[in-house]
């Protein structure tokens, strides 16, 4: 039978529109940019502070979703004479446009991150910058923070340099197109090397005990004025591209630690009890986990398309909660400098158009590489940045979760009482019959409650929709 396509037309679904508006109010989401902020952005876009170093001869390219215009990163990959690789990674230089203490800066500290709603995004910076002058759009010369990272033949970092430069991207590529070109052998060498370097970096990640979970993402998709829900399984090219960003974040963290001033993204190691619980979950799901096999290697061996594996990977996400930001200066390096999922020191520095902290991280890395003190405006902000980022990240996560809940409810509001096929991906401890199920069609992840028997983790079940109403109740199921 053909799959039923469920769509919510934004213009026609008044409850969903009202619920999205109310969500913005409830979360105190910023509205339009103030006039003085827009005016400063226009002036800055017309006259940014340009760097002395001209690197526009490097044929950079970007890899982003097709509709993205706020392009933070551009890269060029090459082989080095004598073996190994050279990664050039240009990051939008937001500090070339934003005056510390000015209206733009104050508004960025109020917003902290770009927020994504089904009916539009709430950007960190005005479009004149984030989608215009500061974005690494193809054919546009603009200031950037240019990383040059040399790797040996095994993908290990051999040398790092970072400096301000004028750059110009040559092409805007997307993940699907990159994957297709690499797979069929038509990709030019700078693009084809994304696989070679990505695979080497993934091998390095496994060796140091890092974790990348390939769990399909549930996302809201807008098509022709309507919203749909879909599961998007990451392509290999997604992972290879992420490895370039991780490489840069790790290089920046090492520079910060060596200089004694920085802001790191940190995550403590999971307690033994949490890992023990995962081992029990693996046993319940009939997943073979030999005691000599590292957790990170097991995760990479699993296929998220297989229900038992998907359920286990969902449980693995519990070990990645609790990440935060750790700032330091004056040579007082903190006790915890690592991110447990990266299994190395790491910082956020590659998305300054969409995340406040990255602008500061770039400045700290530039100062460390040049062996000069960080700017005073950077040091003055360090104490408050971790809390600002924690609050902003929490709001962003809430927006994402609540928006998906609202669209789920809008999609299903006329189907209460129907029975669906699902897979149990989580079981609530101490509450028989309660947990989380994932429907394959439509692409919904929701709570299930009310059963007398414990839900069979990783197994296929039939569930009945018991409630779905945008704005008043989240989607909920019961065992059928």
ABEGO torsion letter per residue (X at the ends): XBBBBBBBBAAABAAAAAAAAAAAAAAGBBBBBBAAAAAAAAAAAABBBBBABBAAABBBBBBBBAABABBABBBBBBBBBGEEBBBBBBBBBAAAABBBGBAAAAAAAAAGBBBBBAAEBBBABBAAAAABAABBBBGBBBBBBBBBBBBBAAGBBABBBBBBBBBBBABBBBAAAAAAAAAAGABBAAAAAAAAAAAAAAAAAAAAGBBBBABBBBBBBBBGGBBBBBBBBBBAAAAAAAAAAAAAAAAAAAAAAAAGBEBBBBBBBBBAAAAAAAAAAAAAAGBBBBAABBAAAAAAABBAABAAAAAAAAAAAAAABGBBBBBBBGGBBBABABBAAAGBBBBBAABAAABAAAAAAAAAAAAAAAGBBBBAAAAAAAAAAAAAAAAAAAAAAAAAAAAAAAAAAAAAAAABGBBBBBBBABBBBGBBGBEBBBBAOBBBBBBBBGBABBBBBGBBBBBBBABBBBGABBBBBBBX
